[in-house]
Amino acid sequence: MTPPRLRHRRIAPRPGQESVWDYPRPPRVERMSQRVTIDVDGQRVVDTGDVVRVLETSHPPVYYLPRSAFAPGVLQPAPGQTFCEFKGEARYLSVGSAVGAAWFYPAPTAGFELLADRVAVYPGAMERCTVDGESVTAQDGDFYGGWITSRIVGPFKGAPGTWGW
């Protein structure tokens, strides 16, 4: 699939990097062999190698981690739900004091079964998220939950002026 015309040029990935413009639409879900940590409220609440990520054109990857990988009691129900045309209905969770900073799919649609019993977080709402020891930069915008590392190049959807991409 050819990406839509961009106001910004696609950044060519270097060896060991991925371009979000090479990611598919509809999105793809895949297992990863990376170590992910999440810190919030001054404590490490996740440290796991059981990682699944979702890749979608123009978006940095969103990481989904087993609910059981979170420290006991740190996840609490939060108000709100949304609907993804690909993954189904999402519900929200608070992560410690970060209200509504995580989401999950109680019954993911066909093709996204790997997301069952997994939680994604907005990295910008956490004190720190890492992938294989590298600190994550949050995707711009208050809707998206992409995780940007040095291995991912854009330009990325989410910043002002990118909604039409």
DSSP file (Angstrom, degrees, kcal/mol; ACC not computed):
  #  RESIDUE AA STRUCTURE BP1 BP2  ACC     N-H-->O    O-->H-N    N-H-->O    O-->H-N    TCO  KAPPA ALPHA  PHI   PSI    X-CA   Y-CA   Z-CA
    1    1 A M              0   0    0      0, 0.0     0, 0.0     0, 0.0     0, 0.0   0.000 360.0 360.0 360.0 132.9    0.0    0.0    0.0
    2    2 A T        -     0   0    0      1,-0.1     3,-0.1     3,-0.0    19,-0.0  -0.699 360.0-118.8 -83.5 129.5    1.4    3.4   -0.9
    3    3 A P        -     0   0    0      0, 0.0     3,-0.1     0, 0.0    -1,-0.1  -0.295  35.6 -96.2 -65.2 154.0    1.3    5.9    2.0
    4    4 A P        -     0   0    0      0, 0.0     2,-0.1     0, 0.0   161,-0.0  -0.196  55.5 -76.8 -62.7 162.3   -0.8    9.0    1.5
    5    5 A R        -     0   0    0     -3,-0.1     2,-0.3     1,-0.1     4,-0.1  -0.410  55.7-147.0 -61.3 133.0    0.9   12.2    0.4
    6    6 A L        -     0   0    0      1,-0.1     4,-0.1    -2,-0.1    -1,-0.1  -0.791  23.0-148.0-106.4 145.2    2.7   13.7    3.3
    7    7 A R  S    S+     0   0    0     -2,-0.3     2,-0.4     2,-0.1    -1,-0.1   0.764  98.2  46.1 -73.8 -26.7    3.4   17.3    4.2
    8    8 A H  S    S-     0   0    0     -3,-0.0     2,-0.2   147,-0.0     3,-0.1  -0.886  99.6-108.2-113.7 147.1    6.6   16.0    5.7
    9    9 A R        -     0   0    0     -2,-0.4     2,-0.1     1,-0.1   145,-0.1  -0.473  35.9-102.2 -76.0 144.3    8.8   13.5    3.9
   10   10 A R        -     0   0    0     -2,-0.2     2,-0.6     1,-0.1    -1,-0.1  -0.428  36.6-124.4 -59.5 133.8    9.1    9.9    5.1
   11   11 A I        -     0   0    0    143,-2.7    10,-0.2    -2,-0.1   142,-0.1  -0.751  23.0-125.9 -84.7 123.8   12.3    9.4    7.1
   12   12 A A        -     0   0    0     -2,-0.6     2,-0.1     1,-0.1   142,-0.1  -0.548  26.9-122.5 -71.5 126.5   14.3    6.6    5.5
   13   13 A P        -     0   0    0      0, 0.0     6,-0.1     0, 0.0     3,-0.1  -0.424  19.4-141.1 -70.4 144.3   15.1    4.0    8.2
   14   14 A R    >   -     0   0    0      1,-0.2     3,-2.4    -2,-0.1     0, 0.0  -0.476  49.3 -59.8 -90.3 170.5   18.7    3.2    8.9
   15   15 A P  T 3  S+     0   0    0      0, 0.0    -1,-0.2     0, 0.0     3,-0.1  -0.286 130.4  21.1 -52.9 133.0   19.9   -0.4    9.6
   16   16 A G  T 3  S+     0   0    0      1,-0.3     2,-0.3    -3,-0.1    -2,-0.0   0.417 107.3 103.7  85.9  -0.3   18.1   -1.6   12.7
   17   17 A Q    <   -     0   0    0     -3,-2.4     2,-0.4   135,-0.0    -1,-0.3  -0.721  56.0-148.5-110.5 163.1   15.3    0.9   12.4
   18   18 A E  E     -a  152   0A   0    133,-2.7   135,-2.7    -2,-0.3     2,-0.5  -0.971  10.8-137.8-126.3 144.1   11.7    0.7   11.2
   19   19 A S  E >   -a  153   0A   0     -2,-0.4     3,-2.0   133,-0.2     4,-0.3  -0.873  10.9-141.4 -98.6 133.8    9.6    3.4    9.5
   20   20 A V  G >  S+     0   0    0    133,-2.4    38,-1.7    -2,-0.5     3,-0.8   0.693 102.1  68.3 -65.3 -15.7    6.0    3.7   10.6
   21   21 A W  G 3  S+     0   0    0    132,-0.3    -1,-0.3     1,-0.2    36,-0.1   0.532  94.4  56.1 -81.2  -5.7    5.2    4.3    7.0
   22   22 A D  G <  S+     0   0    0     -3,-2.0    -1,-0.2    34,-0.1    -2,-0.2   0.469  86.1 103.2 -97.6  -5.7    6.0    0.6    6.3
   23   23 A Y  S <  S-     0   0    0     -3,-0.8    33,-0.1    -4,-0.3    34,-0.1  -0.431  75.4-110.1 -74.3 153.7    3.5   -0.6    8.9
   24   24 A P        -     0   0    0      0, 0.0    33,-1.7     0, 0.0     4,-0.2  -0.298  18.2-121.0 -84.8 165.4    0.3   -2.0    7.6
   25   25 A R  S    S+     0   0    0     31,-0.2    31,-0.1     2,-0.1     3,-0.0  -0.902 104.1  46.3-141.5 118.7   -3.3   -0.8    7.6
   26   26 A P  S    S-     0   0    0      0, 0.0    -1,-0.1     0, 0.0    29,-0.0   0.481 117.6-106.7 -63.7 161.6   -5.3   -2.6    8.9
   27   27 A P        -     0   0    0      0, 0.0     2,-0.4     0, 0.0    29,-0.2  -0.076  26.3-137.5 -64.2 162.5   -2.9   -2.9   11.8
   28   28 A R  E     -B   55   0B   0     27,-2.3    27,-3.0    -4,-0.2     2,-0.4  -0.939   7.1-149.6-119.3 143.7   -0.9   -6.0   12.6
   29   29 A V  E     +B   54   0B   0     -2,-0.4     2,-0.3    82,-0.3    25,-0.2  -0.933  23.7 170.7-112.4 137.8   -0.3   -7.5   16.1
   30   30 A E  E     -B   53   0B   0     23,-2.5    23,-2.8    -2,-0.4     2,-0.2  -0.998  33.2-115.5-148.7 149.0    2.9   -9.3   16.9
   31   31 A R  E     -B   52   0B   0     -2,-0.3     2,-0.3    21,-0.2    21,-0.2  -0.532  32.9-160.4 -77.4 149.1    4.8  -10.8   19.8
   32   32 A M  E     -B   51   0B   0     19,-2.6    19,-0.8    -2,-0.2     2,-0.2  -0.930  23.6-141.0-129.9 154.8    8.2   -9.2   20.6
   33   33 A S        +     0   0    0     -2,-0.3     2,-0.3    17,-0.1    17,-0.1  -0.408  63.3 120.8-109.4  54.4   11.2  -10.4   22.6
   34   34 A Q        -     0   0    0     15,-0.2     2,-0.5    -2,-0.2    17,-0.1  -0.808  63.1-122.1-114.1 155.9   11.9   -7.1   24.2
   35   35 A R        -     0   0    0     -2,-0.3    97,-3.5    15,-0.1     2,-0.4  -0.877  29.6-167.5 -99.4 128.6   12.0   -6.2   27.9
   36   36 A V  E     -HI  48 131C   0     12,-3.1    12,-2.5    -2,-0.5     2,-0.3  -0.949   6.7-176.2-119.6 134.5    9.5   -3.4   28.9
   37   37 A T  E     -HI  47 130C   0     93,-1.5    93,-2.3    -2,-0.4     2,-0.4  -0.953   5.1-166.6-125.7 151.6    9.5   -1.5   32.2
   38   38 A I  E     -HI  46 129C   0      8,-1.9     7,-2.7    -2,-0.3     8,-1.5  -0.996   1.7-167.8-137.2 130.6    7.0    1.1   33.5
   39   39 A D  E     +HI  44 128C   0     89,-3.1    88,-1.7    -2,-0.4    89,-1.6  -0.962  15.7 158.8-117.0 136.4    7.5    3.4   36.4
   40   40 A V  E >   +H   43   0C   0      3,-2.3     3,-1.7    -2,-0.4    86,-0.1  -0.978  63.7  12.0-151.9 146.7    4.7    5.5   38.0
   41   41 A D  T 3  S-     0   0    0     -2,-0.3     3,-0.1     1,-0.3    -1,-0.0   0.835 130.7 -58.7  55.0  35.4    4.3    7.1   41.4
   42   42 A G  T 3  S+     0   0    0      1,-0.2     2,-0.3    -3,-0.0    -1,-0.3   0.619 117.7  95.6  75.1  12.4    7.9    6.4   42.2
   43   43 A Q  E <  S-H   40   0C   0     -3,-1.7    -3,-2.3     0, 0.0     2,-0.7  -0.973  79.0-112.4-136.4 152.6    7.7    2.7   41.8
   44   44 A R  E     +H   39   0C   0     -2,-0.3    -5,-0.3    -5,-0.2     3,-0.1  -0.724  35.9 172.7 -77.6 116.7    8.4    0.1   39.1
   45   45 A V  E     +     0   0C   0     -7,-2.7    26,-1.9    -2,-0.7     2,-0.3   0.602  63.4  30.6-105.0 -14.8    5.0   -1.3   38.3
   46   46 A V  E     +HJ  38  70C   0     -8,-1.5    -8,-1.9    24,-0.2    -1,-0.3  -0.993  48.3 161.1-144.3 137.5    5.9   -3.5   35.3
   47   47 A D  E     +H   37   0C   0     22,-0.5     2,-0.3    -2,-0.3   -10,-0.2  -0.747  32.7 141.8-150.2 101.7    9.0   -5.4   34.3
   48   48 A T  E     -H   36   0C   0    -12,-2.5   -12,-3.1    -2,-0.2    -2,-0.0  -0.978  49.0-160.3-146.4 152.7    8.3   -8.0   31.7
   49   49 A G  S    S+     0   0    0     -2,-0.3     2,-1.2   -14,-0.2   -15,-0.2   0.266  74.2  99.9-108.4   4.2    9.6   -9.7   28.6
   50   50 A D        +     0   0    0    -14,-0.1     2,-0.4   -17,-0.1   -17,-0.1  -0.735  58.1 160.3 -92.6  87.8    6.0  -10.9   27.6
   51   51 A V  E     -B   32   0B   0     -2,-1.2   -19,-2.6   -19,-0.8     2,-0.4  -0.907  26.9-179.4-123.7 137.0    5.3   -8.2   25.1
   52   52 A V  E     -BC  31  64B   0     12,-2.0    12,-3.8    -2,-0.4     2,-0.3  -0.989  13.4-166.5-126.7 139.9    2.9   -7.8   22.2
   53   53 A R  E     -BC  30  63B   0    -23,-2.8   -23,-2.5    -2,-0.4     2,-0.5  -0.947  14.3-140.7-128.4 153.9    2.8   -4.7   20.0
   54   54 A V  E     -BC  29  62B   0      8,-2.3     8,-1.8    -2,-0.3     2,-0.5  -0.943  16.2-160.7-111.6 130.5    0.4   -3.3   17.4
   55   55 A L  E     +B   28   0B   0    -27,-3.0   -27,-2.3    -2,-0.5     2,-0.3  -0.943  15.4 168.1-114.7 128.5    1.7   -1.7   14.3
   56   56 A E  E >   - C   0  59B   0      3,-0.5     3,-2.5    -2,-0.5   -31,-0.2  -0.999  45.4 -84.7-142.0 140.4   -0.4    0.7   12.2
   57   57 A T  T 3  S+     0   0    0    -33,-1.7   -36,-0.2    -2,-0.3   -37,-0.1  -0.115 112.1   5.4 -45.6 129.7    0.6    3.0    9.3
   58   58 A S  T 3  S+     0   0    0    -38,-1.7    99,-2.9     1,-0.2    -1,-0.3   0.334 110.1 102.0  77.9  -1.0    1.9    6.4   10.6
   59   59 A H  E <  S-C   56   0B   0     -3,-2.5    -3,-0.5   -39,-0.4    -1,-0.2  -0.906  72.8-121.6-114.7 137.7    1.8    5.4   14.3
   60   60 A P  E     -     0   0B   0      0, 0.0    88,-0.1     0, 0.0    85,-0.1  -0.379  55.3 -79.1 -61.9 156.0    4.6    4.4   16.6
   61   61 A P  E     -     0   0B   0      0, 0.0    86,-3.1     0, 0.0     2,-0.5  -0.215  38.4-140.7 -58.6 146.3    4.0    0.9   18.0
   62   62 A V  E     -C   54   0B   0     -8,-1.8    -8,-2.3    84,-0.2     2,-0.4  -0.959  18.1-141.6-107.5 127.2    1.6    0.5   20.9
   63   63 A Y  E     -C   53   0B   0     -2,-0.5    58,-0.5    82,-0.4     2,-0.5  -0.749  11.7-162.8 -94.9 133.5    2.8   -2.0   23.5
   64   64 A Y  E     -CD  52 120B   0    -12,-3.8   -12,-2.0    -2,-0.4    56,-0.2  -0.965   9.9-171.5-116.8 129.1    0.4   -4.4   25.2
   65   65 A L  E     - D   0 119B   0     54,-2.8    54,-3.1    -2,-0.5   -14,-0.1  -0.871  33.6 -90.3-121.7 150.0    1.5   -6.1   28.4
   66   66 A P  E >   - D   0 118B   0      0, 0.0     3,-1.9     0, 0.0     4,-0.4  -0.320  28.3-131.9 -60.2 137.6   -0.1   -8.9   30.4
   67   67 A R  G >  S+     0   0    0     50,-2.4     3,-1.4     1,-0.3    51,-0.1   0.874 109.3  60.8 -53.8 -37.0   -2.4   -7.6   33.1
   68   68 A S  G 3  S+     0   0    0     49,-0.4    -1,-0.3     1,-0.3    50,-0.1   0.640  91.4  67.5 -68.8 -13.9   -0.6  -10.0   35.5
   69   69 A A  G <  S+     0   0    0     -3,-1.9   -22,-0.5   -19,-0.1    -1,-0.3   0.644  83.2  91.5 -79.8 -14.8    2.7   -8.2   34.8
   70   70 A F  B <  S-J   46   0C   0     -3,-1.4   -24,-0.2    -4,-0.4     3,-0.1  -0.555  93.6 -95.5 -81.1 145.1    1.5   -5.1   36.6
   71   71 A A    >   -     0   0    0    -26,-1.9     3,-2.0    -2,-0.2     4,-0.4  -0.264  57.3 -84.9 -55.3 142.5    2.1   -4.7   40.3
   72   72 A P  T 3  S+     0   0    0      0, 0.0    -1,-0.1     0, 0.0    -4,-0.0  -0.249 110.8   6.0 -54.4 132.5   -0.8   -6.0   42.4
   73   73 A G  T 3  S+     0   0    0      2,-0.1    23,-0.1    -3,-0.1    -2,-0.1   0.329  95.6 109.1  80.7  -6.5   -3.5   -3.3   42.9
   74   74 A V    <   +     0   0    0     -3,-2.0    22,-2.8   -29,-0.1     2,-0.5   0.812  66.1  69.7 -75.2 -28.2   -1.9   -0.7   40.6
   75   75 A L  E     +E   95   0B   0     -4,-0.4    20,-0.2    20,-0.2    -2,-0.1  -0.791  63.1 170.7 -92.1 127.5   -4.6   -1.1   37.9
   76   76 A Q  E     -E   94   0B   0     18,-2.0    18,-3.4    -2,-0.5    24,-0.2  -0.984  40.2 -94.2-133.7 146.0   -8.0    0.2   38.8
   77   77 A P  E     -E   93   0B   0      0, 0.0    16,-0.3     0, 0.0    23,-0.0  -0.260  42.8-168.7 -56.8 143.4  -11.1    0.7   36.6
   78   78 A A  E     -E   92   0B   0     14,-2.1    14,-0.5     2,-0.2    21,-0.0  -0.932  27.4 -94.0-130.6 155.4  -11.5    4.2   35.1
   79   79 A P  E    S+     0   0B   0      0, 0.0     2,-0.0     0, 0.0    14,-0.0  -0.318  77.6  55.4 -67.3 152.5  -14.4    5.8   33.4
   80   80 A G  E     -     0   0B   0     12,-0.1    12,-1.2    11,-0.0     2,-0.3  -0.012  46.6-156.2 111.6 151.1  -14.7    5.7   29.6
   81   81 A Q  E     -E   91   0B   0     10,-0.2     2,-0.3    -2,-0.0    10,-0.2  -0.968   7.7-170.9-154.9 152.5  -14.7    3.4   26.6
   82   82 A T  E     -E   90   0B   0      8,-1.6     8,-3.0    -2,-0.3     2,-0.4  -0.850  18.6-126.0-136.2 172.6  -13.9    3.8   23.0
   83   83 A F  E     -E   89   0B   0     -2,-0.3     2,-0.5     6,-0.2     6,-0.2  -0.991  11.6-160.8-129.0 129.0  -14.3    1.7   19.9
   84   84 A C  E  >  -E   88   0B   0      4,-2.9     4,-2.0    -2,-0.4    -2,-0.0  -0.920  19.4-139.4-104.5 129.9  -11.6    0.8   17.4
   85   85 A E  T  4 S+     0   0    0     -2,-0.5    -1,-0.1     1,-0.2     4,-0.1   0.716 103.0  33.7 -60.5 -19.9  -12.8   -0.3   14.0
   86   86 A F  T  4 S+     0   0    0      2,-0.2    -1,-0.2    23,-0.0    23,-0.1   0.830 127.9  30.0-102.2 -43.1  -10.1   -3.1   14.0
   87   87 A K  T  4 S-     0   0    0      1,-0.3    22,-1.5    21,-0.1     2,-0.3   0.669  98.0-132.3 -98.7 -19.3   -9.7   -4.2   17.6
   88   88 A G  E  <  -E   84   0B   0     -4,-2.0    -4,-2.9    20,-0.2     2,-0.4  -0.710  55.7  -1.7 105.1-155.5  -13.2   -3.6   19.1
   89   89 A E  E     -E   83   0B   0     18,-0.3    18,-0.4    -2,-0.3     2,-0.4  -0.598  61.5-158.8 -82.0 129.6  -14.4   -1.9   22.3
   90   90 A A  E     -E   82   0B   0     -8,-3.0    -8,-1.6    -2,-0.4     2,-0.3  -0.836   2.8-161.6-106.3 145.4  -11.7   -0.6   24.6
   91   91 A R  E     -EF  81 104B   0     13,-2.6    13,-2.1    -2,-0.4     2,-0.3  -0.869  18.5-121.9-120.3 159.0  -12.2    0.1   28.3
   92   92 A Y  E     -EF  78 103B   0    -12,-1.2   -14,-2.1   -14,-0.5     2,-0.3  -0.698  21.0-172.1-111.3 155.1  -10.0    2.3   30.5
   93   93 A L  E     -EF  77 102B   0      9,-2.6     9,-1.9    -2,-0.3     2,-0.4  -0.947  21.7-126.5-135.7 154.1   -7.9    1.8   33.6
   94   94 A S  E     -E   76   0B   0    -18,-3.4   -18,-2.0    -2,-0.3     2,-0.6  -0.805  15.1-148.9 -95.3 147.5   -6.0    4.0   36.0
   95   95 A V  E >   -EF  75  98B   0      3,-2.2     3,-2.1    -2,-0.4   -20,-0.2  -0.920  64.8 -57.6-116.5 101.2   -2.3    3.1   36.7
   96   96 A G  T 3  S-     0   0    0    -22,-2.8   -20,-0.1    -2,-0.6   -55,-0.0  -0.471 123.7 -13.4  59.2-127.8   -1.7    4.3   40.2
   97   97 A S  T 3  S+     0   0    0     -2,-0.2     2,-1.3    -3,-0.1    -1,-0.3   0.506 113.9 100.7 -82.5  -3.9   -2.5    8.0   40.3
   98   98 A A  E X   -F   95   0B   0     -3,-2.1    -3,-2.2     2,-0.0     3,-1.3  -0.675  69.4-149.9 -85.8  92.7   -2.5    8.3   36.5
   99   99 A V  E 3  S-     0   0B   0     -2,-1.3    -5,-0.2     1,-0.3    -2,-0.1  -0.429  72.7  -3.6 -70.6 129.3   -6.3    8.2   35.9
  100  100 A G  E 3  S+     0   0B   0    -24,-0.2    -6,-0.3    -2,-0.2    -1,-0.3   0.737  90.0 134.0  66.0  24.5   -7.5    6.7   32.6
  101  101 A A  E <   +     0   0B   0     -3,-1.3    21,-2.7    -8,-0.3     2,-0.3   0.367  60.8  45.2 -90.1   4.9   -3.8    6.2   31.5
  102  102 A A  E     -FG  93 121B   0     -9,-1.9    -9,-2.6    19,-0.2     2,-0.3  -0.955  61.4-168.1-143.1 160.2   -4.3    2.6   30.2
  103  103 A W  E     -FG  92 120B   0     17,-2.3    17,-2.7    -2,-0.3     2,-0.3  -0.968   2.5-174.5-146.6 163.0   -6.8    0.7   28.2
  104  104 A F  E     -F   91   0B   0    -13,-2.1   -13,-2.6    -2,-0.3    15,-0.1  -0.965  27.3-121.2-151.8 163.9   -7.6   -2.9   27.3
  105  105 A Y        -     0   0    0     13,-0.5    12,-0.4    10,-0.4    13,-0.2  -0.932  16.0-164.6-111.8 106.2   -9.9   -4.9   25.0
  106  106 A P  S    S+     0   0    0      0, 0.0    -1,-0.1     0, 0.0    11,-0.1   0.848  91.0  14.4 -60.1 -34.1  -12.2   -7.2   27.0
  107  107 A A  S    S-     0   0    0    -18,-0.4   -18,-0.3    -3,-0.1     6,-0.1  -0.622  85.6-158.0-140.9  76.9  -13.1   -9.1   23.8
  108  108 A P        -     0   0    0      0, 0.0   -20,-0.2     0, 0.0     3,-0.1  -0.213  24.7-108.8 -60.1 148.2  -10.7   -8.2   21.0
  109  109 A T    >   -     0   0    0    -22,-1.5     3,-2.3     1,-0.2   -23,-0.0  -0.161  51.2 -63.8 -72.8 169.3  -12.0   -8.9   17.5
  110  110 A A  T 3  S+     0   0    0      1,-0.3    -1,-0.2     2,-0.2     0, 0.0  -0.253 126.1  28.5 -55.3 135.5  -10.8  -11.7   15.2
  111  111 A G  T 3  S+     0   0    0     -3,-0.1   -82,-0.3   -83,-0.0    -1,-0.3   0.178 113.1  68.0  95.7 -15.3   -7.1  -11.2   14.3
  112  112 A F    X   +     0   0    0     -3,-2.3     3,-2.1     1,-0.1     4,-0.2   0.039  54.8 122.6-122.5  24.3   -6.4   -9.4   17.5
  113  113 A E  G >   +     0   0    0      1,-0.3     3,-1.9     2,-0.2    -1,-0.1   0.768  62.9  73.2 -59.3 -26.7   -6.8  -12.3   20.0
  114  114 A L  G 3  S+     0   0    0      1,-0.3    -1,-0.3    -3,-0.1    -2,-0.1   0.681  87.4  65.1 -61.8 -15.8   -3.3  -11.8   21.2
  115  115 A L  G X  S+     0   0    0     -3,-2.1     3,-1.8     2,-0.1   -10,-0.4   0.590  72.7 119.2 -83.7 -10.0   -4.5   -8.6   23.0
  116  116 A A  T <  S+     0   0    0     -3,-1.9     3,-0.1     1,-0.3    -9,-0.1  -0.321  85.9   6.7 -58.2 135.2   -6.8  -10.6   25.3
  117  117 A D  T 3  S+     0   0    0    -12,-0.4   -50,-2.4     1,-0.2   -49,-0.4   0.728 108.1 118.8  63.0  25.2   -5.8  -10.1   29.0
  118  118 A R  E <   -D   66   0B   0     -3,-1.8   -13,-0.5   -52,-0.3     2,-0.4  -0.892  49.1-152.1-122.3 154.3   -3.3   -7.4   28.0
  119  119 A V  E     -D   65   0B   0    -54,-3.1   -54,-2.8    -2,-0.3     2,-0.3  -0.962   1.1-158.2-127.2 138.8   -3.1   -3.7   28.9
  120  120 A A  E     -DG  64 103B   0    -17,-2.7   -17,-2.3    -2,-0.4     2,-0.3  -0.884  12.7-157.4-111.1 149.2   -1.6   -0.7   27.0
  121  121 A V  E     - G   0 102B   0    -58,-0.5   -19,-0.2    -2,-0.3   -58,-0.2  -0.917  25.3-114.8-124.7 152.7   -0.5    2.5   28.6
  122  122 A Y    >   -     0   0    0    -21,-2.7     3,-1.8    -2,-0.3     4,-0.4  -0.779  27.1-153.0 -78.4 111.8    0.0    6.1   27.5
  123  123 A P  G >  S+     0   0    0      0, 0.0     3,-1.2     0, 0.0    -1,-0.2   0.810  90.8  63.2 -62.3 -27.5    3.7    6.4   28.0
  124  124 A G  G 3  S+     0   0    0      1,-0.2    21,-0.0    15,-0.1    14,-0.0   0.688  99.3  54.7 -68.8 -17.1    3.3   10.2   28.5
  125  125 A A  G <  S+     0   0    0     -3,-1.8    -1,-0.2   -24,-0.2     2,-0.2   0.518  99.2  76.6 -91.4  -7.0    1.2    9.6   31.6
  126  126 A M  S <  S-     0   0    0     -3,-1.2   -86,-0.2    -4,-0.4     3,-0.2  -0.618  83.9-125.3 -98.9 160.6    3.9    7.4   33.2
  127  127 A E  S    S-     0   0    0    -88,-1.7     2,-0.3     1,-0.3   -87,-0.2   0.902  91.9 -10.3 -68.9 -40.3    7.1    8.6   34.9
  128  128 A R  E     -I   39   0C   0    -89,-1.6   -89,-3.1     2,-0.0     2,-0.4  -0.945  56.5-173.1-161.1 137.3    9.1    6.4   32.7
  129  129 A C  E     -I   38   0C   0     -2,-0.3     7,-2.8     7,-0.3     2,-0.3  -0.987  15.8-170.0-125.8 141.1    8.6    3.6   30.2
  130  130 A T  E     -IK  37 135C   0    -93,-2.3   -93,-1.5    -2,-0.4     2,-0.4  -0.955  18.1-158.5-130.9 153.0   11.5    1.7   28.6
  131  131 A V  E >  S-IK  36 134C   0      3,-2.1     3,-2.0    -2,-0.3   -95,-0.2  -0.984  89.2 -19.2-125.8 117.1   12.0   -0.8   25.8
  132  132 A D  T 3  S-     0   0    0    -97,-3.5   -96,-0.1    -2,-0.4     3,-0.1   0.868 130.7 -50.9  49.9  41.0   15.2   -2.9   26.3
  133  133 A G  T 3  S+     0   0    0    -98,-0.4     2,-0.5     1,-0.2    -1,-0.3   0.279 112.0 119.4  86.6 -10.3   16.5   -0.2   28.6
  134  134 A E  E <   -K  131   0C   0     -3,-2.0    -3,-2.1     1,-0.0    -1,-0.2  -0.767  67.7-118.0 -92.3 130.2   15.9    2.8   26.3
  135  135 A S  E     -K  130   0C   0     -2,-0.5     2,-0.3    -5,-0.2    -5,-0.2  -0.409  30.1-128.6 -65.4 139.0   13.5    5.4   27.6
  136  136 A V        -     0   0    0     -7,-2.8     2,-0.4    -2,-0.1    -7,-0.3  -0.646   8.5-144.7 -90.1 142.8   10.4    5.9   25.5
  137  137 A T  E     -L  148   0D   0     11,-2.7    11,-2.8    -2,-0.3     2,-0.2  -0.912  27.2-119.5-101.2 136.1    9.1    9.2   24.1
  138  138 A A  E     -L  147   0D   0     -2,-0.4     9,-0.2     9,-0.2     2,-0.1  -0.475  26.1-108.1 -76.1 145.0    5.3    9.4   23.9
  139  139 A Q        -     0   0    0      7,-1.7   -15,-0.1    -2,-0.2    -1,-0.1  -0.470  43.7-102.7 -64.9 140.2    3.6   10.0   20.6
  140  140 A D  S    S+     0   0    0     -2,-0.1     4,-0.3    17,-0.1     6,-0.2  -0.234  83.2  52.8 -61.5 155.3    2.2   13.5   20.3
  141  141 A G  S    S-     0   0    0      1,-0.1    18,-0.1     2,-0.1    -2,-0.0   0.144  82.0-106.2  95.7 150.0   -1.5   14.0   20.8
  142  142 A D  S    S+     0   0    0      1,-0.2    -1,-0.1    16,-0.1    -2,-0.1   0.430 112.1  55.4 -90.3   2.0   -3.8   13.1   23.6
  143  143 A F  S    S+     0   0    0     15,-0.1     2,-0.2    -3,-0.1    -1,-0.2   0.756  93.1  74.5-100.4 -31.6   -5.5   10.3   21.7
  144  144 A Y        -     0   0    0     -4,-0.3    -5,-0.0     1,-0.1    14,-0.0  -0.526  51.9-166.2 -93.9 151.8   -2.6    8.1   20.7
  145  145 A G        +     0   0    0     -2,-0.2   -82,-0.4   -85,-0.1   -24,-0.2  -0.027  33.4 149.1-123.7  30.8   -0.5    5.8   22.8
  146  146 A G        -     0   0    0     -6,-0.2    -7,-1.7   -84,-0.1     2,-0.6  -0.318  39.8-137.9 -71.3 150.2    2.5    5.1   20.6
  147  147 A W  E     -L  138   0D   0    -86,-3.1     2,-0.5    -9,-0.2    -9,-0.2  -0.939  16.8-159.5-110.1 117.3    6.0    4.4   22.0
  148  148 A I  E     +L  137   0D   0    -11,-2.8   -11,-2.7    -2,-0.6     2,-0.2  -0.864  18.8 162.3-103.7 127.1    8.8    6.1   20.2
  149  149 A T    >   -     0   0    0     -2,-0.5     3,-1.8   -13,-0.2   -13,-0.1  -0.751  57.3 -91.0-126.5 177.8   12.4    4.8   20.5
  150  150 A S  T 3  S+     0   0    0      1,-0.3   -14,-0.0    -2,-0.2    -2,-0.0   0.650 123.0  65.0 -66.1 -13.6   15.5    5.3   18.4
  151  151 A R  T 3  S+     0   0    0   -134,-0.1  -133,-2.7  -138,-0.1     2,-0.4   0.496  93.5  71.2 -86.5  -3.6   14.5    2.2   16.4
  152  152 A I  E <   -a   18   0A   0     -3,-1.8     2,-0.3  -135,-0.2  -133,-0.2  -0.951  60.9-173.9-119.6 131.0   11.3    3.9   15.1
  153  153 A V  E     +a   19   0A   0   -135,-2.7  -133,-2.4    -2,-0.4  -132,-0.3  -0.894  20.0 122.1-123.1 156.7   11.3    6.8   12.5
  154  154 A G  S    S-     0   0    0     -2,-0.3  -143,-2.7  -135,-0.2     2,-0.2   0.096  70.2-112.1-114.5-140.6    8.3    8.9   11.2
  155  155 A P        -     0   0    0      0, 0.0     2,-0.4     0, 0.0    -2,-0.1   0.408  62.3-146.2 -69.2 157.3    7.0   11.3   10.7
  156  156 A F    >   -     0   0    0     -2,-0.2     3,-0.7   -97,-0.0   -97,-0.2  -0.793   7.6-121.6-106.2 140.7    4.3   10.3   13.2
  157  157 A K  T 3  S+     0   0    0    -99,-2.9   -17,-0.1    -2,-0.4     6,-0.1  -0.490  85.3  65.8 -70.0 148.3    0.6   11.0   13.3
  158  158 A G  T 3   +     0   0    0      1,-0.6    -1,-0.2    -2,-0.1   -16,-0.1  -0.081  68.8 104.6 130.7 -34.1   -0.6   12.8   16.4
  159  159 A A  S X  S-     0   0    0     -3,-0.7     3,-1.8     1,-0.2    -1,-0.6  -0.330  89.6 -72.2 -72.4 160.7    1.0   16.3   16.2
  160  160 A P  T 3  S+     0   0    0      0, 0.0    -1,-0.2     0, 0.0   -20,-0.0  -0.264 122.9  24.6 -52.6 135.8   -1.1   19.3   15.2
  161  161 A G  T 3  S+     0   0    0     -3,-0.1     3,-0.2    -4,-0.0    -2,-0.1   0.445  99.4  92.4  89.3   1.5   -1.9   19.2   11.5
  162  162 A T    X   +     0   0    0     -3,-1.8     3,-2.0     1,-0.1    -3,-0.1   0.479  50.1  96.3-105.8  -3.6   -1.5   15.4   11.1
  163  163 A W  T 3  S+     0   0    0      1,-0.3    -1,-0.1    -4,-0.2    -6,-0.0   0.815  82.2  56.8 -59.0 -30.0   -5.1   14.3   11.7
  164  164 A G  T 3         0   0    0      1,-0.2    -1,-0.3    -3,-0.2    -2,-0.1   0.496 360.0 360.0 -81.4  -1.5   -5.8   14.1    7.9
  165  165 A W    <         0   0    0     -3,-2.0    -1,-0.2  -161,-0.0    -2,-0.1   0.514 360.0 360.0 -69.0 360.0   -2.9   11.7    7.3
